[in-house]
Amino acid sequence: MQDRLNSITRLSIDHYIARLNIEHYKKMLETEIDEITRQIVMQLLAEEHANLVEAISKAIVREAEKDPEQKRGVNG
């Protein structure tokens, strides 16, 4: 149970940080920045989106790989 709680907490933190970073990078792109900085921010934005997708994917896989006995206990 504690491992699952830690996993959920970690996903929540990772998701929150990724969303904050994405918002920050998008705001930066709305300002007047030079082309080199714009390219760097675009790369960071793409990486942060990928990190978010990876974190969510890992959480889904962990849920799918749960012990069948735990599922049986939840379902009856």
C-alpha positions, 0 to 999 in steps of 0.5 A: 500500500505504501509503495502505491501511495509513493508511486501516486505521490511521485506521479503527482509531483512529476506531473505538477512540475512538468505542467509548471515547466510547460506553462513557463516555457510557453510564456517565454515563447510569447515574449520577444526572445532571440532565435537561439533562445527560442530554439532552446526553449522549444527543445525544453518544451518538447522534452518536458512534454515527453517527460510528462508522457513518460511519467503517465505511461509508467504509472499506467504500466505499474497499474497494469502489472499489479498482483492479481491477488490485489485486484481480486481483493478490490473486486471482491 
